[in-house]
Amino acid sequence: MYTALRLQQKLKHQIRRAANGSGSSDGPGSSGGTGGVEIVVVDPDPYMTYQPFLPEAAAGSISPRHVVVPLRRVLRDCRLVVGEAVSIDHDRRVAHVQTLATEQEGTGTVEMPYAELVLAPGSVSRTLPVPGLAEHGIGFKTVEEAIGLRNHVLEQLDIASSTRNPEVRDSALTFVFVGGGYAGVEALAELEDMARYACRYYHNLRAEEMRFLLVEASGRILPEVGEEMGTYALRELRARNIDVRLDTRLDSCEDRVAVLSDGSRHPTRTLVWTAGVKPHPVLAASGLPLNGRGRLACTAQLRVDGAENAWSAGDAAAVPDLLAEEKGEKGALCAPNAQHAVRQARRLADNIAATLRGEPATDYRHAYAGSVASLGLHKGVAHVYGRKLKGYPAWFMHRTYHLSRIPTINRKARVLAEWTLAGLFKREIVSLGSLEHPRAEFELAAGGSRRPDNGKDRHGGNGTTSTNGTKNSSDGKYD
């Protein structure tokens, strides 16, 4: 999105020339310097998700519609195709795209020709062959998953409040998060804050009865903020009675029991998987050169190494870190995080525009600014430009930084307004789980029946992600 946004600003005259039918465009995205240019954006969703705000969306601090940026509004001079690139034939300069229409018609894919290719699909959740994970695990990478998790946690409080079975109550009040990086720690901290607050509205629930468990395979959490700040975050989480297990793995979660490598067993109805990401599967189907970890091998100019007219940025690209190399770190690559991705996208757009004008491209280089992380309302850690902050100042910097980075003035204003209202009024604790199956009530009224859920609750995160990144429906839905 950032690449397309910058390109439509840089090439606005060429885009208008193509729209007016003048110039000698050779096709979509023609590289003719004097001809017209068309920018085509292919994405499975008509919006971009600002992922750093997913934990706050899950906690109810931000409305889900304000975490996403509508592409049609932002990219007005681009042509948006809601679909998915299944494979790429770069020798022919053709992408094979499956759209909503071709899926309904059963016609397979359509060929979309291009002159310049920007391949930036990001990453997908990295899962391991853990028994029971596919059936009971809940991801945390999309806004749908974040809101589904919020509904699920609140529903567990309803279950615990209404049951007289101690085993069901204990498993409903046990929440297991796997992965101690940004996603895992921030999601756990925000949801623990929300659940603790919600408990005051249940006559027979106490916050002390809830068990939050964080499982991390390495010996530290939040490595991005440095060892000192990571140790502080660990101490803060444990002070809130959050059970953090370091150097521990999830061995199994069959039958709603989380079995850890330390031998402990934890009956739970909530298992959130945030243990890393992997390159998007479309990279393997692109025929372009990849590095050992499956990312596109790129030059410092963000070109795909050895492939003319192909570019990449973000999680999908293995881009040399020139500043680290100058310090003696040979073979250093830019970390696959949002800080680099946003800046790489802008440099990539500038390089494409320069190439179309016959000018030389510029290397990407960016000094690491630091990291910020939220540990719940008014709590956080930050390591920015060498300065280390804790508690409220770090939390405030976290919000300020991400407010400045979320695209469009519209979204900035809406998020700021929601934060202001949240400070004046009480937190929302409503679960809208029926949003995941909106037709269920009507189907039941029309003579249908509920499908036995085999022990799965309606919001247990049973939706899966296929290998090409598309979301499949939950197997716990109603008939």
Stockholm file with secondary structure:
# STOCKHOLM 1.0

chainA/1-479         MYTALRLQQKLKHQIRRAANGSGSSDGPGSSGGTGGVEIVVVDPDPYMTYQPFLPEAAAGSISPRHVVVPLRRVLRDCRLVVGEAVSIDHDRRVAHVQTLATEQEGTGTVEMPYAELVLAPGSVSRTLPVPGLAEHGIGFKTVEEAIGLRNHVLEQLDIASSTRNPEVRDSALTFVFVGGGYAGVEALAELEDMARYACRYYHNLRAEEMRFLLVEASGRILPEVGEEMGTYALRELRARNIDVRLDTRLDSCEDRVAVLSDGSRHPTRTLVWTAGVKPHPVLAASGLPLNGRGRLACTAQLRVDGAENAWSAGDAAAVPDLLAEEKGEKGALCAPNAQHAVRQARRLADNIAATLRGEPATDYRHAYAGSVASLGLHKGVAHVYGRKLKGYPAWFMHRTYHLSRIPTINRKARVLAEWTLAGLFKREIVSLGSLEHPRAEFELAAGGSRRPDNGKDRHGGNGTTSTNGTKNSSDGKYD
#=GR chainA/1-479 SS CHHHHHHHHHTHHHHHHHHTTCSCCCSTTCCCSSSCCCCEEEESSSEEECGGGHHHHHHTSSCGGGSEEEHHHHCTTSEEEEEEEEEEETTTTEEEEEEHHHHHHTCCCEEEECSSEEECCCEEECCCCCTTHHHHEECCSSHHHHHHHHHHHHHHHHHHHHCCCHHHHHHHTEEEEECCSHHHHHHHHHHHHHHHHHGGGCTTCCGGGCEEEEECSSSCSCGGGCHHHHHHHHHHHHHTTCEEESSCCEEECGGGEEEETTSCEEECSEEEECSCEEECGGGTTSCCCBCTTSCEEBCTTSBBTTCTTEEECGGGEECBCHHHHHTTCTTCBCCSSHHHHHHHHHHHHHHHHHHHTTCCCCCCCCCCCEEEEECSTTCEEEEETTEEEEHHHHHHHHHHHHHHHSSSHHHHHHHHHHHHHHHHSCCCCCCCGGGGSTTHHHHHHTTCCCCCCTTCCTTSCCCCBCTTSCBCCCTTCCC
#=GC SS_cons         CHHHHHHHHHTHHHHHHHHTTCSCCCSTTCCCSSSCCCCEEEESSSEEECGGGHHHHHHTSSCGGGSEEEHHHHCTTSEEEEEEEEEEETTTTEEEEEEHHHHHHTCCCEEEECSSEEECCCEEECCCCCTTHHHHEECCSSHHHHHHHHHHHHHHHHHHHHCCCHHHHHHHTEEEEECCSHHHHHHHHHHHHHHHHHGGGCTTCCGGGCEEEEECSSSCSCGGGCHHHHHHHHHHHHHTTCEEESSCCEEECGGGEEEETTSCEEECSEEEECSCEEECGGGTTSCCCBCTTSCEEBCTTSBBTTCTTEEECGGGEECBCHHHHHTTCTTCBCCSSHHHHHHHHHHHHHHHHHHHTTCCCCCCCCCCCEEEEECSTTCEEEEETTEEEEHHHHHHHHHHHHHHHSSSHHHHHHHHHHHHHHHHSCCCCCCCGGGGSTTHHHHHHTTCCCCCCTTCCTTSCCCCBCTTSCBCCCTTCCC
//
